[in-house]
Amino acid sequence: MALNNIKGQSYRRWGFKLGATFFIVLYSVVLAAEMTATTPGYLPQGWTHSERQWFHYANQGSQLIPYPIFLHLEQAGKPELFRDPEHMQGFAYLRGARNHFNPDDLPVGFTRDAGYLGLTCAACHTGEVRVNGEQIFIDGGQGNGDLQKLLRELDRALQATELDEAKKGRLLARLNSSHGLDQIAAQSLLEEASTKITELTSRNNTSLDRGG
C-alpha cells in the first residue's frame, strides 16, 4: 500500500513537471508567433490588435494644432510634408500602422480631435525594444518622443510658411482642394496655428535638450 502511494506521488510530480514544461513551450511558441506575425512585433499583453490600435489613436481631448494645417504643412526649408513618417521619426515618435483607426498614417499617439491634431497617452506610453534587429512595441512602456523638438520644428515650419509666398501658396492650395477652404479661411487657420505653436514653444522653452 505504501509502495503504491509512493508511486502515485511520483507519477503526479512527473505529470506536473511535464504539464509545466508543455505550458512553457506552448507559451514560447505563441510569443514567437505574435512577435513575427506583424511588423513591428508586439508582446502578448492580453488585448486584441483592434484594442491596441484603439489605444494608439483614440481621441482623448488634446488639441495641439488645426488638423488641416498639420496634414498639409511643409517642413521648414523643404517642400516635403511635415508629417512625412521619416520626418516624424526624427522626433522619436513611433511609426504607426495605416488603418481605419489611422487613415492619415500618423505616428503612434497622434490623433484627430474635432478638427485638431492631438496627442494621446500612447504618444508617451508606447515603448519599443529591438531584439536581433526586430522592433517590438511595448504598450504602456516608456516612450522616447521629444515634444520640445517637435514644437520647435512646428514653429519653424509655420514661420517659414508665413514668410515664403511660394510655400504659403502651396499650403493654401492644398487646403482649398482637400477641405474647400477659401483663401481667407485658410489664412486664418494658418495664423491660428502659428500663434498657438509659437506660444506653446515659448512657454515650454528650456536651455536643456532632452537627456541633457
N, C-alpha and C positions, 0 to 999 in steps of 0.2 A: 504493500500500500504506500509506504514512504517512498519507495523507488518510483512508483507511478507518479507521485506528487512532484518529485524532483524532475522527472522527465517532462511533466506538464509545464512546470515553471520555465524549464529550459526552452521548450518549444515556443512559449509565449514571448520570452525575451528575444529569441531569434525572429519571431514574427514581427515584433515591434521594430527591431533593427531593420528588417527587410522593408517594412512599411515606410519607415522614416527615410531610408535610402531611396525608395521609389519616389516619395514625395519630393525630395531634394532634386533628383534627376528630372522629374516632370516639371518642377518649377524652373529649373535652369533652361529646359527646352523652350518653355513658354516665354521666358525672359528673352532668350536669344532670338526667338521668332519675332517678338514685338519690336525688339531693337533693330532688326534688319528688315522688317516689313515696310517701314516708312522712312522717308528722308526729310528731316532728321529723325533719329531714333527717339523713342520715348520709353521711359520706365513704366512698368505696370503699376499705376498708382490708384487703382480702384475706381476709375471712371472711364467712360467711353470716349471715342475720338470726338464725337459731337459735343459732349460735355466739356471736353478740353478746349475745343475751338470756341465754344461759347464763352468760357472763362477768358480766353485770349482777346476777344473782341466785343464783349458785352458793354453797352453804354453804361457808364457809371456817373454821369453828371459833370464830367470835366469838359470845359470849353476853352481851348487854347487859341485857336485862330479860325477864321471863317473857312469852312471846308473847301469851297470852290477855289479860294486863293491857294490853299495848300496843294490841291490837286494839280494846278497849272503853273505854279510859281517856278521860275528857273533858278538855278544856282547862281551865286554871285560870280561874275566873270566868265560864265559858261552858259550855253544855250540848253544844256541838259536839265531835265526837271529836278527840282529839289528832292522829290520823293523817290527818285530812282533807287532801287533796292541796294545797289552797291554804295551809293552815297549815304543812305541811311545807316548802313552797317558801319560806316566810319564813325558814327556816334555810339557804337557798341550796342545798338538795339538789334534784337534777333530777327532774322528774316522769317516772315510768316508764310502761310500757305494761302494761295488764291483760291477761295471757295465762296459759297453763298454767305458765309459769315464775314468774309473779307474780299469783296469783289474788286477792290482797287489795289490789291497787293501791298497792303500796309505792313509795317513791322509788327511783331507781337506786342500787344498792349496799346496799339493806336486804333482809334475807332471814330465813328461819326456820331455826333450828338446834336440833334436839332439844327443842322446846318453848320456845325462847327467841328473841327478836329479836336479830339480829346484824348487823354491818356487814361488807361485803366490800371488796376493793381498789377496786372500781368506784365506791364512795362518794366516794373521794378522787381517783380517777384516771379520771374521765369528765368532760371539759370541754365547753364549748359556746361557740360564737360566733354572732352574729346578723348576717346579711347581707341588707340590704334588707327587714328585718322578719322574715326567716325564721330559725328556730332550727335550728342544725346541731350535732349531737353529735360530739365527737371522742373516741373510745375510746382510753384511755391518756393523755389530756390532763390538764391541771391542773384539778381540781375546786375549788369555792369554798364547800363546805359548812362551816357554823360549828358544830363539835362542842360547844364550850363553851356556846354559846347553847342548843343542843339539850338538853344535860344540865341546865342551869339551869331551862329551861322544863318538862322532865320532872319535875324535883324539885318545882317549884311545883305542877304538876298533881297529883302524888301526895300532897303535903302537903295541898292543898286538898281532895282526895277524902277523906282520913282525918278532916279536921276538919268536913266538911259531910255530915251524915247523909243528906240527900236525894241528893247526888251519889254518895256511897258506896252507897246503896241501889240506884241505877240500875246502877252497875257490878256489884254482886253479883248483881243480877237477870240481867244480860246473861251473866255467867259461868255462871250456873246454866242458863239456857235454851240457850246455844250450846255449852257444854262440859260440862254435867252436874255442875258443882262445887257442893257444898252450901255453906252459909254459912261453916262453919269452914274448909273447904279454900280457899274464895275469899278469906277474910280473911287466911289465912296467906300466900297468894300475893301479896296486896297488900302485906303487911308486908315480905315478902322483896324485892319490887321497890323499895319506898320506902327500905329500909335500904341496898340496893346503890347506888341512884342518888344518895342523899344522900352516901354515902361517896365515890363517884366524883366528884361535883361538888365536894366539899370538897378532895379530893386534887388536882384539876386546876384549882382556883380561881386566878385571876390578876387583878391590877388592870388589866391591859391587855385591851381588847376586840380582836377580830380586826381586823387592819390598823392597830392603834394603835402 
